[in-house]
Amino acid sequence: MIVPVGIAFALVILAIIVVLLMRRHLREKYAVMWLLIGAAMLVLAFFPDLLSGLAGLLGVLVPANLFFALAVALLTGVTLHLSWELSRAEEEIRRVAEEVAILRAEVDDLRANNSGDRSD
């Protein structure tokens, strides 16, 4: 019973990723990562013994522990990457806001000089 549920879950995740990508709600650079994750989920759903084999190869006694350790590592990596992207975006927003403020001040100066020239 668990294998068909895992397969269905992986297919739903892949479908959601494709829909988000087609609607341009998800950028391509993130979609690749999520498609790889969805594909890995699908492979593990079709072949659950792969996780047991990998756990035995790495010396992990319980395959579920390996799965959760991999999930924690993946989520940590995703969180770190998104924090880095957010920091870059905040810096860019600050820079653009400063440029807009400078340009707005220059426009105000030009308007003030223009209205002063007309009153003469």
C-alpha positions as CSV (number, residue, x, y, z in Angstrom):
1,M,0.0,0.0,0.0
2,I,2.8,2.4,0.8
3,V,4.6,2.1,-2.6
4,P,1.6,3.3,-4.6
5,V,1.1,6.2,-2.2
6,G,4.8,7.1,-2.5
7,I,4.5,7.0,-6.3
8,A,1.4,9.1,-6.4
9,F,2.9,11.6,-4.0
10,A,6.1,11.9,-6.2
11,L,4.0,12.3,-9.3
12,V,1.9,15.0,-7.7
13,I,5.0,16.9,-6.6
14,L,6.4,16.6,-10.1
15,A,3.1,17.8,-11.7
16,I,3.0,20.8,-9.3
17,I,6.6,21.7,-10.2
18,V,5.8,21.6,-13.9
19,V,2.6,23.6,-13.5
20,L,4.4,26.3,-11.4
21,L,7.2,26.4,-14.1
22,M,4.8,26.7,-17.0
23,R,2.8,29.5,-15.2
24,R,6.2,31.3,-14.5
25,H,5.6,31.1,-10.7
26,L,8.9,29.2,-10.3
27,R,12.1,30.2,-11.9
28,E,14.1,27.7,-13.9
29,K,17.1,27.7,-11.6
30,Y,14.9,26.5,-8.8
31,A,12.8,24.2,-10.9
32,V,15.9,22.1,-11.8
33,M,16.6,21.5,-8.1
34,W,12.9,20.6,-7.4
35,L,12.6,18.4,-10.4
36,L,15.7,16.5,-9.3
37,I,14.2,16.1,-5.8
38,G,10.9,14.9,-7.3
39,A,12.7,12.5,-9.6
40,A,14.7,11.1,-6.6
41,M,11.4,10.7,-4.7
42,L,9.9,8.8,-7.7
43,V,12.9,6.5,-8.0
44,L,12.8,5.8,-4.2
45,A,9.0,5.2,-4.4
46,F,9.5,2.7,-7.3
47,F,12.5,1.0,-5.7
48,P,12.3,1.3,-1.9
49,D,15.0,-1.3,-1.5
50,L,17.5,1.3,-2.9
51,L,17.3,3.2,0.4
52,S,18.0,0.0,2.3
53,G,21.0,-0.8,0.1
54,L,22.4,2.7,0.5
55,A,21.8,2.6,4.2
56,G,23.7,-0.7,4.4
57,L,26.5,0.7,2.2
58,L,26.9,3.7,4.5
59,G,26.6,1.8,7.7
60,V,23.3,3.3,8.8
61,L,21.2,0.7,10.7
62,V,17.8,2.1,9.9
63,P,17.0,3.2,6.4
64,A,14.5,5.8,7.7
65,N,17.3,7.4,9.6
66,L,19.3,7.8,6.4
67,F,16.2,9.3,4.7
68,F,15.7,11.8,7.4
69,A,19.4,12.7,7.6
70,L,19.3,13.3,3.8
71,A,16.1,15.3,4.1
72,V,17.7,17.5,6.8
73,A,20.8,18.0,4.8
74,L,18.7,18.9,1.7
75,L,16.5,21.3,3.6
76,T,19.5,22.9,5.2
77,G,21.1,23.4,1.8
78,V,17.9,24.9,0.3
79,T,17.5,27.2,3.3
80,L,21.1,28.4,3.0
81,H,20.7,29.0,-0.7
82,L,17.4,30.9,-0.3
83,S,19.0,33.0,2.5
84,W,21.9,33.9,0.2
85,E,19.4,34.8,-2.6
86,L,17.4,36.9,-0.2
87,S,20.5,38.8,1.0
88,R,21.5,39.5,-2.7
89,A,17.9,40.7,-3.4
90,E,17.9,43.0,-0.3
91,E,21.2,44.5,-1.4
92,E,19.9,45.1,-4.9
93,I,16.7,46.6,-3.6
94,R,18.6,49.0,-1.3
95,R,20.9,50.0,-4.2
96,V,17.9,50.7,-6.5
97,A,16.1,52.6,-3.8
98,E,19.1,54.8,-3.3
99,E,19.4,55.5,-7.0
100,V,15.7,56.3,-7.2
101,A,16.1,58.8,-4.3
102,I,19.0,60.5,-6.0
103,L,17.2,60.7,-9.4
104,R,14.0,62.0,-7.6
105,A,16.1,64.7,-5.9
106,E,17.7,65.7,-9.3
107,V,14.2,65.8,-10.9
108,D,12.9,68.0,-8.1
109,D,16.0,70.3,-8.5
110,L,15.3,70.6,-12.2
111,R,11.7,71.4,-11.7
112,A,12.6,74.0,-9.1
113,N,15.1,75.6,-11.5
114,N,12.6,75.4,-14.4
115,S,9.8,77.1,-12.4
116,G,12.3,79.7,-11.2
117,D,13.3,80.5,-14.8
118,R,9.6,81.0,-15.8
119,S,8.9,83.5,-13.1
120,D,11.6,85.9,-14.4
